[in-house]
Amino acid sequence: MRIVRLTDEKDLVRLFAFRYRIFVEELGWMARKDHGARILVDEFDKEAHNYAAYDDAGAIIGSMRAVPDGPLGLPLERCQVLDGYRAGKSLVELSRLAVAPAWRGTLLAAMLMKAGYQCARRMGATHIVLDTYIGNGVRPERLYEKLGFEQLTEPYPDPDYLWQLGVVTFARDCEEGPGGDKSRRQAALQRFFTVRTALIDHGTRPSW
């Protein structure tokens, strides 16, 4: 398994097609808005740092993107106001986390979040935000809570999704503070996020 930040157009199209298969075809969360292209892409992908996870055979098994704050704001701000949370912070949003069915229940989702965290730090972020969808038995928020994210909002609707799943915003500090003021669990999470690994490639080399 390897996680790579993509810049090549062909690699990105493969990643957007993987997202489509997960979010539209398999989970049925999102409407078909691609006019037959069978890719899931939006205006934020132009500025995002997009990551793909590959298995040993070169098949895409996961996705993650880190979206810097910019003129468009952040993706979750289409539905949720962050003005009260923004003061004194540099924000990056992590989104489009998807894992292939055969890899669910493994460490892959956490490793994709680690890639996103490290990318956010490389962009100078002080805090990471994300939104997640709950309801109908869907409980991805458990992953984020285990990774030290705290809930910022009550559930709210997102019109991009096909039914009224509750959307919840989570956030966490990503500044590297002194270890002495952290709990043992926080210190362990900090080590997990910050320790480098050859499994994550933040460079610009072609993926395969």
matplotlib code that plots the C-alpha trace (Angstrom):
import matplotlib.pyplot as plt

x = [0.0, 1.2, -0.4, 0.7, -0.1, -1.2, -0.5, -0.6, -3.9, -4.5, -3.8, -6.3, -9.0, -8.6, -8.9, -12.1, -13.5, -12.8, -14.6, -17.6, -17.7, -17.7, -19.9, -22.4, -22.5, -21.8, -23.0, -25.6, -25.0, -24.6, -26.6, -25.2, -24.1, -21.2, -23.2, -22.0, -18.3, -18.5, -16.1, -16.7, -14.9, -15.8, -14.4, -12.3, -10.2, -8.3, -6.7, -6.7, -3.9, -5.4, -4.1, -4.7, -3.9, -2.7, -2.5, 0.6, -0.9, -1.4, -5.2, -6.7, -8.0, -8.5, -8.8, -8.3, -7.9, -6.6, -8.3, -6.5, -8.5, -8.9, -11.2, -13.9, -13.6, -13.8, -16.1, -18.1, -18.8, -21.4, -23.6, -22.0, -20.7, -17.2, -16.8, -16.8, -14.2, -11.8, -10.4, -6.6, -6.5, -5.1, -7.5, -7.3, -10.2, -9.9, -12.5, -13.4, -12.1, -13.1, -11.8, -12.5, -14.7, -12.0, -9.9, -12.5, -11.7, -7.9, -5.6, -6.0, -8.5, -6.3, -3.3, -5.1, -6.0, -2.3, -1.4, -4.0, -2.7, 0.9, -0.2, -2.1, 1.0, 3.1, 0.7, 1.0, -2.4, -2.9, -6.2, -8.0, -11.7, -13.9, -17.5, -18.9, -22.3, -24.2, -27.5, -29.0, -26.4, -23.5, -21.0, -17.7, -17.5, -16.1, -12.9, -12.4, -13.0, -10.4, -8.0, -8.5, -11.1, -13.8, -17.3, -18.0, -21.6, -25.0, -26.2, -27.2, -28.3, -26.2, -28.0, -25.4, -26.5, -29.6, -31.3, -31.2, -28.2, -27.0, -23.8, -21.5, -18.4, -15.3, -11.9, -8.6, -5.5, -2.5, 0.2, 3.0, 3.0, 5.3, 4.7, 4.6, 1.2, -0.5, -2.2, -0.7, -3.4, -2.8, 0.9, 0.4, -1.8, 0.7, 3.4, 1.1, 0.4, 3.8, 6.2, 7.2, 6.7, 7.8, 4.1, 3.1, 4.6, 4.0, 6.1, 5.1, 6.5, 4.1, 2.3, 3.1]
y = [0.0, 3.5, 7.0, 9.5, 13.2, 13.4, 16.1, 14.2, 14.8, 11.1, 10.0, 12.6, 11.5, 7.9, 9.2, 11.2, 8.1, 6.1, 8.7, 8.4, 4.7, 5.0, 8.0, 7.8, 4.1, 2.1, 4.3, 6.2, 9.3, 11.8, 12.6, 11.9, 15.4, 14.5, 14.4, 10.9, 11.4, 9.1, 11.3, 13.1, 16.5, 20.1, 23.6, 23.0, 20.3, 22.9, 24.2, 21.0, 18.6, 15.3, 12.0, 8.5, 5.2, 2.3, -1.4, -3.4, -4.0, -0.3, -0.2, 2.8, 1.8, 5.2, 8.9, 12.1, 15.8, 18.8, 22.0, 25.3, 28.3, 30.7, 33.0, 30.2, 29.6, 25.9, 23.2, 22.8, 26.6, 26.0, 24.8, 25.9, 29.3, 29.2, 32.9, 32.4, 29.7, 31.4, 34.1, 33.8, 30.5, 29.3, 26.6, 23.6, 21.3, 17.5, 16.0, 13.2, 10.5, 7.2, 3.6, 0.7, -2.0, -4.6, -2.2, -0.9, -1.8, -1.6, 1.3, 2.8, 5.5, 6.6, 6.7, 8.8, 11.2, 11.2, 12.2, 15.0, 16.2, 16.3, 18.1, 20.7, 21.3, 21.7, 24.4, 26.3, 25.3, 25.8, 23.9, 21.3, 21.2, 18.6, 17.5, 14.1, 12.5, 10.6, 8.8, 5.7, 3.6, 5.7, 6.4, 7.8, 10.3, 7.6, 7.6, 11.3, 11.2, 8.5, 10.8, 13.7, 15.7, 17.6, 18.2, 21.9, 21.9, 20.2, 18.2, 20.3, 19.4, 19.3, 19.7, 17.8, 14.6, 12.6, 12.3, 14.2, 12.8, 15.0, 16.8, 17.5, 19.7, 18.5, 20.3, 19.8, 21.8, 20.8, 22.9, 21.0, 22.2, 21.0, 17.4, 18.1, 19.8, 16.9, 13.9, 10.5, 9.9, 13.3, 12.7, 9.3, 10.9, 13.7, 11.1, 9.1, 12.2, 13.7, 10.7, 10.4, 7.1, 5.9, 4.8, 8.5, 10.4, 14.2, 14.8, 15.5, 12.4, 10.3, 7.7, 4.7]
z = [0.0, -0.9, -0.6, -3.2, -3.8, -7.5, -10.0, -13.3, -15.2, -16.0, -12.5, -11.2, -13.6, -12.3, -8.7, -9.6, -11.2, -8.0, -5.9, -8.2, -7.9, -4.1, -3.4, -6.3, -7.5, -4.3, -1.4, -3.4, -1.4, -4.2, -7.3, -10.8, -11.9, -14.2, -17.5, -18.2, -17.4, -14.3, -12.3, -9.0, -9.2, -8.2, -8.3, -5.1, -6.8, -8.8, -5.6, -3.6, -2.9, -4.0, -2.6, -3.9, -2.1, -4.2, -3.6, -4.6, -8.1, -8.7, -8.2, -6.4, -3.0, -1.3, -1.7, 0.4, -0.5, 1.5, 0.5, 1.4, 2.4, -0.5, -2.5, -2.7, 1.1, 2.1, 0.7, 4.0, 4.0, 1.3, 4.1, 7.4, 8.5, 10.1, 10.9, 14.6, 14.3, 11.9, 14.2, 14.4, 12.6, 9.3, 8.1, 5.7, 5.1, 4.6, 2.4, -0.1, 2.2, 0.6, 1.0, -1.2, 0.4, 0.7, 2.7, 5.2, 8.8, 8.1, 9.0, 5.5, 6.5, 9.3, 7.0, 4.5, 7.4, 8.3, 4.8, 4.9, 8.3, 7.1, 3.9, 6.0, 8.1, 5.0, 3.8, 7.2, 8.7, 12.4, 12.4, 10.2, 9.6, 8.0, 7.7, 8.0, 7.3, 10.0, 10.0, 8.5, 10.4, 9.0, 11.8, 10.2, 13.0, 15.2, 13.1, 13.5, 17.3, 17.6, 15.7, 18.1, 16.2, 18.2, 17.1, 16.3, 15.2, 15.5, 12.4, 9.4, 5.9, 2.7, -0.6, -2.5, -0.9, -1.9, 1.5, 4.7, 6.3, 9.1, 8.4, 11.3, 11.3, 13.2, 13.8, 15.5, 16.2, 14.0, 15.5, 17.1, 20.8, 23.5, 24.5, 28.2, 28.1, 26.3, 27.7, 26.9, 24.3, 22.7, 22.6, 20.9, 18.3, 17.7, 17.1, 14.7, 12.6, 12.5, 12.2, 8.5, 6.7, 3.3, 2.7, 2.1, -0.8, -0.7, -3.7, -7.3, -9.0, -11.1, -9.0, -11.2]

ax = plt.figure().add_subplot(projection="3d")
ax.plot(x, y, z, "-o")
ax.set_aspect("equal")
plt.show()
